[in-house]
Amino acid sequence: MLKIEWENFRRADNSIDLVAACNSLHTNKINEVGHAIVITQLAVLENLARIHSRQVAALAITQAIWAASTAVADSEYADELDRRLKVVESYAESSPTVGTQSTR
């Protein structure tokens, strides 16, 4: 089940798909798999923020902040979460304001 949900998240090519996939992963898996998926999600969010519109990048930041805030405050992961959030924010600031590009 996680593999299917993760594939949907990875392949999301618009904000509606991304919201649905993020919600599914966060709701069903964040506590089950812990930090590893948070770090992996943030890596994917970096990519989405880099190639999608500002609207989708903003959603990526929101989801990343949510993921970071719900992760256990473990010093091993805190620096990595902080670094990735800053990267996503920088992509959102420089991304186009209109339209999206497909990841497919």
trRosetta pair geometry for C-beta under 8 A, 3 or more apart (Angstrom, degrees):
i j d omega theta_ij theta_ji phi_ij phi_ji
1 4 5.9 -56 -154 35 35 109
1 5 6.3 30 153 -14 68 108
1 28 7.7 -97 136 149 123 144
2 5 5.7 -59 -146 42 33 110
2 6 5.9 33 157 -21 69 109
2 29 5.8 107 -116 -109 101 138
2 32 7.9 -138 -82 97 127 136
2 33 7.1 97 -130 -46 148 141
3 6 5.8 -54 -143 38 27 110
3 7 6.3 30 155 -21 62 106
4 7 5.8 -54 -148 34 29 112
4 8 6.6 31 153 -18 63 104
5 8 5.7 -54 -152 35 33 113
5 9 6.5 34 150 -19 65 106
5 21 7.0 147 -175 -153 69 75
5 24 5.0 -148 -143 127 113 119
5 25 5.4 153 150 -79 118 75
5 28 6.8 -135 -103 67 168 135
5 29 6.8 172 93 -25 151 138
6 9 5.5 -54 -150 36 35 114
6 10 6.2 34 153 -20 68 106
6 25 6.9 88 -86 -101 59 120
7 10 5.7 -53 -142 37 31 111
7 11 6.1 11 163 -4 66 114
8 11 6.3 -68 -140 47 24 98
8 12 6.8 52 155 -58 61 86
8 17 7.4 -140 176 -177 85 95
8 20 7.5 -75 153 107 126 99
8 21 4.5 -166 121 -110 94 110
8 24 7.0 14 83 59 137 148
9 12 6.0 -28 -157 -16 30 114
9 18 7.7 71 -146 -137 61 57
9 21 3.8 165 -90 159 61 123
9 22 6.5 107 -125 -68 105 50
9 24 7.5 -142 -61 66 100 105
9 25 5.4 21 -68 -37 144 138
9 41 7.4 -56 161 -121 148 88
9 44 6.6 65 135 129 104 161
10 44 5.9 -102 -107 -134 70 136
10 103 7.8 -143 152 124 61 148
11 17 7.8 -75 104 157 71 139
11 103 6.3 -165 -148 86 44 117
11 104 6.5 47 -159 -77 95 92
12 17 3.9 176 -141 117 85 104
12 18 4.0 128 147 -78 147 64
12 20 7.7 170 -111 56 122 85
12 21 4.9 -128 -59 15 128 144
12 48 7.3 6 79 -110 104 133
12 103 7.3 47 75 25 43 135
13 17 6.2 29 37 50 51 149
13 100 6.9 138 164 135 69 126
13 101 7.9 -90 -161 114 95 40
13 102 4.4 13 -158 -135 138 69
13 103 5.1 -148 -95 20 89 83
13 104 5.9 -51 -65 -11 144 97
14 17 5.2 90 56 14 73 102
14 18 6.9 -140 97 -8 34 95
14 56 7.4 -121 -161 -89 35 128
14 100 5.7 145 -110 70 69 162
15 18 5.4 -57 -143 39 33 114
15 19 6.2 38 158 -23 68 102
15 55 6.0 -53 -70 126 142 109
15 56 5.1 -137 -80 -93 87 83
15 59 5.7 142 -139 -16 99 160
15 100 7.4 -155 -28 -66 81 150
16 19 5.9 -50 -148 32 29 110
16 20 6.5 25 155 -14 62 107
17 20 5.8 -60 -150 40 31 109
17 21 6.0 24 157 -15 68 112
18 21 5.9 -57 -141 41 28 107
18 22 6.0 29 159 -19 65 109
18 48 6.8 114 -119 -156 136 152
18 56 6.3 110 10 -147 163 99
18 59 6.0 102 109 116 133 140
18 60 7.5 -61 178 -71 143 77
18 63 7.9 -119 157 -29 102 154
19 22 5.9 -57 -143 39 25 109
19 23 6.1 25 159 -19 63 110
19 59 6.7 -81 -72 -164 84 138
20 23 5.9 -58 -147 37 26 110
20 24 6.3 26 156 -20 62 109
21 24 5.7 -54 -147 35 30 112
21 25 6.4 25 157 -13 65 107
22 25 6.0 -61 -149 41 29 106
22 26 5.9 22 160 -14 68 113
22 41 7.9 98 -125 -158 83 125
22 59 7.8 -162 -6 157 158 104
22 63 4.7 -80 -151 -126 146 140
23 26 6.0 -58 -139 42 26 106
23 27 5.7 20 166 -16 65 115
24 27 6.3 -57 -136 40 20 105
24 28 6.0 -13 175 10 59 120
25 28 6.7 -77 -135 50 16 90
25 29 5.3 -50 -165 41 58 121
25 30 7.2 86 141 -52 70 80
25 37 7.2 -160 180 166 112 131
25 41 6.8 154 132 -98 148 127
26 29 7.4 -55 -85 51 7 77
26 30 5.2 14 -152 -37 51 124
26 63 7.5 -132 -54 -153 134 94
26 66 6.8 -2 -128 122 149 124
26 67 6.9 -117 -105 -87 106 83
26 70 7.6 87 -158 54 104 159
27 30 7.7 68 -11 4 8 103
28 32 7.3 -19 144 3 59 132
29 32 5.0 -73 -148 46 51 114
29 33 5.4 0 173 11 94 111
29 37 6.1 -76 132 126 116 176
30 33 7.3 -81 -142 50 16 80
30 34 7.6 78 169 -87 51 20
30 37 6.8 -137 -113 84 50 126
30 38 7.0 63 -141 -68 90 93
30 67 7.1 -151 -120 -131 125 78
30 70 6.1 16 158 115 151 130
30 71 7.7 -115 -174 -81 108 67
31 34 7.3 23 -164 -70 26 60
33 36 5.9 -84 156 59 98 101
33 37 4.5 71 99 -16 126 124
34 37 7.0 120 71 22 36 91
34 38 7.4 -66 146 -5 42 106
34 71 7.6 88 -171 -140 61 86
34 72 7.3 -20 -148 8 98 113
35 38 5.3 -60 -149 35 42 115
35 39 6.2 38 159 -17 76 103
35 71 5.9 81 -102 -155 75 121
35 72 7.1 -72 -61 41 102 94
35 74 6.6 -63 -76 46 143 139
35 76 7.8 41 180 91 170 107
35 77 4.9 -127 -150 -76 132 156
36 39 6.2 -59 -155 37 29 107
36 40 6.4 23 151 -14 65 111
37 40 5.3 -55 -142 43 38 112
37 41 5.9 45 155 -26 70 103
38 41 5.7 -51 -146 34 28 113
38 42 6.5 26 155 -18 61 105
38 67 4.8 160 -139 167 91 111
38 68 7.0 126 -177 -82 125 48
38 71 4.8 27 -95 -82 171 130
38 77 7.2 60 84 -178 128 143
38 81 7.0 -16 140 -97 120 109
39 42 5.9 -56 -152 35 30 110
39 43 6.7 34 150 -21 62 103
39 77 6.7 -116 -64 -141 110 109
39 80 5.9 -3 -117 133 110 136
39 81 7.5 -96 -91 -75 72 72
39 84 7.5 167 -142 -28 61 157
40 43 5.6 -51 -154 31 36 114
40 44 6.7 32 151 -14 66 103
41 44 5.7 -58 -153 39 35 108
41 45 6.1 36 150 -21 69 107
41 63 7.5 -113 160 138 122 111
41 64 7.4 179 121 -103 100 69
41 67 5.6 -159 88 -118 140 164
42 45 5.3 -49 -141 37 36 116
42 46 6.5 49 153 -28 63 95
42 64 5.3 87 -114 -131 87 105
42 67 6.7 -156 -59 87 92 144
42 68 7.7 63 -79 -60 131 96
42 80 8.0 140 72 143 150 89
42 81 6.8 -168 -59 -126 164 60
42 84 3.9 58 155 146 132 151
42 85 7.3 -61 -143 -57 127 60
42 88 7.1 -102 -162 -40 83 130
43 46 5.7 -44 -156 23 32 116
43 47 7.1 29 148 -14 60 102
43 84 7.0 -75 -65 -130 51 133
44 47 5.6 -54 -158 35 39 112
44 48 6.4 38 148 -17 70 104
45 48 5.5 -51 -143 39 37 112
45 49 6.1 38 156 -20 68 106
45 60 4.2 149 -163 -167 95 104
45 61 7.8 145 169 -64 127 34
45 63 6.3 -162 -105 82 135 112
45 64 5.0 177 117 -67 166 111
45 84 7.6 86 68 163 111 112
45 88 5.5 -6 127 -106 106 134
46 49 5.9 -58 -149 38 26 110
46 50 6.4 29 153 -24 62 108
46 60 7.9 164 -56 165 22 139
46 84 6.3 -96 -58 -157 116 89
46 87 5.3 -1 -120 116 114 122
46 88 5.5 -105 -94 -78 61 80
46 91 6.8 135 -158 -12 59 149
47 50 5.6 -55 -149 32 31 114
47 51 6.5 -3 165 5 66 111
47 103 7.8 76 136 -123 112 129
48 51 6.6 -77 -144 48 26 89
48 52 5.3 -3 175 1 70 126
48 56 6.2 -112 162 145 102 112
48 57 7.2 175 121 -94 79 57
48 60 5.0 172 90 -88 116 137
48 103 7.4 -49 -103 -67 74 138
49 52 6.7 -58 -110 45 19 96
49 56 7.5 -163 -99 112 47 82
49 57 4.0 85 -138 -130 77 89
49 60 4.5 -133 -63 76 95 155
49 61 7.1 82 -99 -48 132 80
49 87 8.0 135 73 125 142 75
49 88 4.7 145 -17 -149 165 74
49 91 3.7 105 130 94 106 134
49 92 5.5 -60 -157 -56 114 75
49 95 6.7 -126 175 -46 65 142
50 91 4.8 -81 -78 -138 56 138
50 95 7.5 -166 -144 -87 19 111
51 101 5.4 -94 164 68 92 119
51 103 6.6 110 96 -90 145 86
52 55 7.8 -89 144 67 106 68
52 56 3.6 -58 138 78 139 138
52 57 5.9 176 82 -47 94 75
52 60 7.6 137 54 -27 131 128
52 95 6.8 13 87 -166 51 147
52 100 5.0 -5 -147 -138 84 93
52 101 6.5 -140 -99 39 48 76
53 56 5.2 94 55 13 73 97
53 57 6.9 -132 103 -3 38 92
53 95 6.3 137 -171 143 24 118
53 96 5.6 -65 -124 85 68 87
53 97 6.8 41 -168 172 96 14
53 98 6.3 -78 -133 130 128 8
53 99 5.5 160 -76 78 123 39
53 100 4.9 -82 -10 -79 104 69
54 57 5.4 -56 -143 41 33 115
54 58 6.1 39 155 -25 67 102
54 92 6.1 88 -144 -166 69 71
54 95 4.9 167 -75 88 63 103
54 96 6.5 -126 -25 95 88 38
54 97 4.8 -10 10 -112 134 52
55 58 5.8 -53 -152 31 27 111
55 59 6.7 27 149 -16 61 103
55 97 8.0 81 -28 -166 81 51
55 100 7.9 -77 60 -67 105 104
56 59 5.4 -49 -151 35 38 114
56 60 6.4 45 147 -24 66 101
56 100 5.9 76 -20 -109 141 118
57 60 5.3 -48 -150 32 36 116
57 61 6.6 38 150 -20 65 99
57 88 7.2 172 -168 179 84 80
57 91 5.7 -147 -139 112 129 93
57 92 3.7 171 137 -103 121 78
57 95 4.8 151 -25 25 152 155
58 61 5.6 -49 -152 32 35 112
58 62 6.5 37 149 -20 64 103
58 92 5.7 109 -69 -147 56 131
59 62 5.5 -52 -150 35 35 114
59 63 6.3 31 154 -16 67 106
60 63 5.8 -57 -147 40 30 108
60 64 6.1 31 154 -21 65 109
60 88 5.6 -141 123 -162 110 123
60 92 7.2 -164 61 -71 106 111
61 64 5.6 -56 -145 37 30 112
61 65 6.2 30 157 -19 66 105
61 85 7.3 84 -144 -155 78 77
61 88 5.2 165 -90 129 74 118
61 89 5.8 81 -115 -84 127 68
61 92 5.6 -27 -38 -42 129 154
62 65 6.0 -56 -149 36 27 108
62 66 6.4 28 152 -19 63 107
63 66 5.5 -53 -148 37 32 114
63 67 6.2 34 153 -21 66 105
64 67 5.6 -51 -147 35 31 112
64 68 6.2 29 155 -17 65 107
64 84 6.8 -142 -160 122 131 102
64 85 5.4 165 134 -104 125 78
64 88 5.3 142 -1 35 166 168
65 68 5.7 -55 -146 39 31 110
65 69 6.1 25 157 -17 66 110
65 85 6.5 83 -80 -128 70 124
66 69 6.0 -61 -144 40 27 106
66 70 6.2 12 162 -9 64 113
67 70 6.2 -68 -145 43 24 100
67 71 6.3 34 155 -34 64 104
67 81 7.9 -155 107 -137 92 113
68 71 5.8 -48 -148 19 30 115
68 81 4.3 131 -123 -179 109 128
68 82 7.8 113 -148 -65 145 49
68 85 6.2 -24 -37 -61 157 128
71 74 7.3 -84 146 18 100 95
71 77 6.4 -97 148 110 142 143
71 81 6.7 -158 49 -87 149 149
73 78 6.7 36 -163 -81 66 114
74 77 5.0 52 78 24 99 101
74 78 6.7 -165 83 -34 44 86
75 78 5.3 -40 -131 12 37 121
75 79 7.8 34 180 -15 61 92
77 80 5.4 -66 -158 46 54 112
77 81 5.7 54 149 -25 85 106
78 81 5.9 -57 -146 36 28 110
78 82 6.3 27 157 -18 64 110
79 82 5.7 -57 -147 38 30 112
79 83 6.2 31 155 -21 65 107
80 83 5.7 -53 -145 35 30 112
80 84 6.3 25 159 -14 64 108
81 84 6.0 -61 -148 40 28 107
81 85 6.3 30 156 -21 65 107
82 85 5.9 -54 -147 34 29 111
82 86 6.6 28 155 -18 62 106
83 86 5.9 -60 -156 35 30 110
83 87 6.6 30 150 -19 65 106
84 87 5.5 -51 -148 34 37 114
84 88 6.4 37 155 -18 68 103
85 88 5.8 -54 -147 37 32 110
85 89 6.3 34 154 -19 65 107
86 89 5.7 -53 -146 37 31 113
86 90 6.4 33 154 -22 64 104
87 90 5.8 -55 -151 33 30 111
87 91 6.7 29 152 -17 64 103
88 91 5.8 -55 -153 35 34 110
88 92 6.5 35 151 -21 66 105
89 92 5.6 -53 -149 33 34 113
89 93 6.5 35 154 -21 65 104
90 93 5.8 -52 -150 33 33 113
90 94 6.6 8 159 0 64 112
91 94 6.2 -74 -148 49 30 95
91 95 5.8 42 157 -44 71 108
92 95 5.8 -45 -135 16 28 116
96 99 6.5 -20 114 57 135 91
